Amino acid sequence: LSIKTNTGDIKIIDSDAVVLSNQKVEGEMILPEEIKCGLRYFPLRTIERYAFFGNEKLTKVKLPNNLRRLGEWSFASCLDLKDTLVLPLNLAKIGRDAFTGTKFSHILVQTKNLELVDTVTVNNYFFKSPTIKKIVFEETVESLPKFLFRNVKNVDTVLFLCDLKETSEALFSDCE
């Protein structure tokens, strides 16, 4: 089942809503927790690969707490996407280069256990951006994958408010 909404082109797969694409959104976008289709509501669980790629009119984004998966390049090259990005609690997978080329200044990590998709590729960066100044890991974070903030330049502050059960020194590999 496919539908068109303000959130974008949506497909319902196994009772979950998946954002396929939306290049028309301008300014701030608050992605809803659920998408209504007929008389039913479907939780927004996935933003598909390339969904918002290159949208130069998108300036802010709020990801829903229900979100479980961000596809590769999902917000890459959104050159005006800035301010703070919150990685929500239920986010479990993030694809390569999901936020490469954005201008976020702060990253707030709430996600409990995050898995990176395609960490083998030498040139894959999840947050390659020279504008990130502060990264905060909230109390809810239990483990972090290696390479999540690989090659992130110019970070002034990294704050761990959590008691990590596991992480890797490669979390910030190739950073300055």
URPE-V850651 format. One record per residue. N is the residue number from 1. PSI is psi in whole degrees, 0 to 359 (NA if undefined). NEAR is the number of other ideal C-beta (glycine too) atoms within 12 Angstrom. D_LAST is the distance of its C-alpha to the last C-alpha in Angstrom with 2 decimals. Layout:
N & PSI & NEAR & D_LAST
N & PSI & NEAR & D_LAST
This chain:
1 & 125 & 18 & 46.34
2 & 140 & 17 & 44.32
3 & 158 & 21 & 44.32
4 & 131 & 17 & 42.91
5 & 178 & 26 & 41.61
6 & 334 & 18 & 39.57
7 & 335 & 35 & 36.63
8 & 194 & 32 & 37.19
9 & 122 & 26 & 38.93
10 & 142 & 33 & 39.32
11 & 137 & 28 & 40.71
12 & 120 & 27 & 42.21
13 & 121 & 20 & 41.54
14 & 46 & 13 & 42.99
15 & 15 & 17 & 43.41
16 & 147 & 29 & 39.78
17 & 138 & 38 & 38.65
18 & 123 & 36 & 36.10
19 & 119 & 44 & 34.65
20 & 314 & 29 & 35.04
21 & 156 & 27 & 34.11
22 & 103 & 30 & 34.24
23 & 359 & 21 & 33.44
24 & 342 & 18 & 35.73
25 & 140 & 29 & 34.04
26 & 149 & 19 & 33.02
27 & 223 & 16 & 31.25
28 & 136 & 17 & 30.58
29 & 122 & 30 & 31.42
30 & 109 & 18 & 32.34
31 & 131 & 38 & 32.96
32 & 157 & 25 & 36.04
33 & 326 & 22 & 36.39
34 & 154 & 23 & 39.46
35 & 129 & 35 & 41.13
36 & 131 & 19 & 44.90
37 & 110 & 22 & 47.01
38 & 234 & 10 & 50.72
39 & 1 & 6 & 51.54
40 & 155 & 15 & 48.55
41 & 137 & 17 & 44.98
42 & 128 & 30 & 42.21
43 & 138 & 27 & 38.83
44 & 108 & 41 & 35.87
45 & 336 & 35 & 33.93
46 & 139 & 37 & 32.13
47 & 118 & 44 & 30.43
48 & 163 & 31 & 30.99
49 & 139 & 27 & 28.74
50 & 13 & 28 & 28.39
51 & 317 & 39 & 30.33
52 & 13 & 42 & 28.67
53 & 128 & 31 & 26.76
54 & 11 & 23 & 26.55
55 & 103 & 31 & 28.43
56 & 358 & 23 & 27.55
57 & 354 & 20 & 29.88
58 & 123 & 35 & 28.22
59 & 332 & 24 & 26.40
60 & 151 & 28 & 26.19
61 & 138 & 40 & 26.84
62 & 117 & 24 & 28.08
63 & 143 & 42 & 28.21
64 & 151 & 32 & 31.32
65 & 334 & 24 & 31.34
66 & 343 & 27 & 33.43
67 & 130 & 40 & 30.76
68 & 334 & 30 & 30.14
69 & 132 & 35 & 28.57
70 & 122 & 44 & 26.32
71 & 164 & 31 & 26.89
72 & 143 & 29 & 24.51
73 & 20 & 33 & 23.58
74 & 323 & 44 & 25.56
75 & 12 & 47 & 23.77
76 & 147 & 35 & 21.66
77 & 23 & 25 & 22.05
78 & 84 & 36 & 23.53
79 & 339 & 23 & 22.12
80 & 7 & 26 & 23.55
81 & 116 & 40 & 22.64
82 & 190 & 27 & 20.88
83 & 233 & 23 & 20.96
84 & 136 & 27 & 20.78
85 & 129 & 36 & 20.96
86 & 121 & 29 & 22.76
87 & 109 & 44 & 22.77
88 & 161 & 32 & 26.35
89 & 317 & 24 & 27.82
90 & 359 & 27 & 29.64
91 & 122 & 39 & 26.98
92 & 331 & 25 & 27.11
93 & 140 & 29 & 25.69
94 & 130 & 45 & 23.12
95 & 161 & 34 & 23.21
96 & 146 & 31 & 20.56
97 & 27 & 35 & 18.93
98 & 324 & 46 & 20.86
99 & 19 & 41 & 18.75
100 & 132 & 33 & 16.95
101 & 12 & 29 & 17.53
102 & 175 & 41 & 18.32
103 & 36 & 31 & 17.39
104 & 142 & 38 & 17.23
105 & 334 & 26 & 15.86
106 & 140 & 27 & 16.59
107 & 125 & 39 & 16.97
108 & 115 & 30 & 19.71
109 & 116 & 42 & 20.28
110 & 340 & 28 & 23.95
111 & 136 & 35 & 24.61
112 & 303 & 25 & 26.22
113 & 115 & 27 & 25.38
114 & 136 & 39 & 23.35
115 & 134 & 23 & 23.68
116 & 138 & 36 & 21.68
117 & 131 & 28 & 23.98
118 & 62 & 23 & 23.26
119 & 0 & 27 & 20.26
120 & 325 & 11 & 21.66
121 & 131 & 16 & 20.77
122 & 319 & 13 & 17.99
123 & 34 & 16 & 16.96
124 & 131 & 27 & 17.23
125 & 134 & 35 & 14.73
126 & 329 & 48 & 16.12
127 & 41 & 42 & 14.06
128 & 105 & 31 & 12.36
129 & 129 & 36 & 12.24
130 & 357 & 20 & 10.40
131 & 351 & 27 & 12.75
132 & 120 & 39 & 11.94
133 & 331 & 23 & 11.76
134 & 135 & 23 & 13.46
135 & 126 & 34 & 14.18
136 & 130 & 26 & 17.45
137 & 112 & 32 & 19.17
138 & 171 & 24 & 22.89
139 & 335 & 17 & 25.64
140 & 344 & 26 & 26.77
141 & 128 & 33 & 23.83
142 & 322 & 22 & 25.06
143 & 152 & 24 & 22.72
144 & 139 & 37 & 19.52
145 & 156 & 31 & 18.99
146 & 153 & 22 & 16.32
147 & 3 & 35 & 14.00
148 & 315 & 41 & 14.72
149 & 35 & 39 & 11.23
150 & 132 & 33 & 10.04
151 & 27 & 27 & 7.67
152 & 124 & 33 & 7.43
153 & 153 & 19 & 5.43
154 & 16 & 21 & 6.52
155 & 127 & 27 & 7.83
156 & 322 & 16 & 9.91
157 & 131 & 15 & 12.18
158 & 121 & 25 & 12.77
159 & 122 & 19 & 16.49
160 & 109 & 18 & 18.58
161 & 4 & 16 & 22.22
162 & 167 & 24 & 23.33
163 & 90 & 14 & 24.54
164 & 134 & 22 & 22.88
165 & 328 & 11 & 25.35
166 & 149 & 16 & 22.87
167 & 181 & 25 & 19.28
168 & 147 & 18 & 17.10
169 & 342 & 14 & 14.14
170 & 3 & 18 & 13.04
171 & 319 & 32 & 12.85
172 & 37 & 27 & 9.05
173 & 147 & 21 & 8.97
174 & 28 & 19 & 6.78
175 & 159 & 25 & 3.79
176 & NA & 14 & 0.00
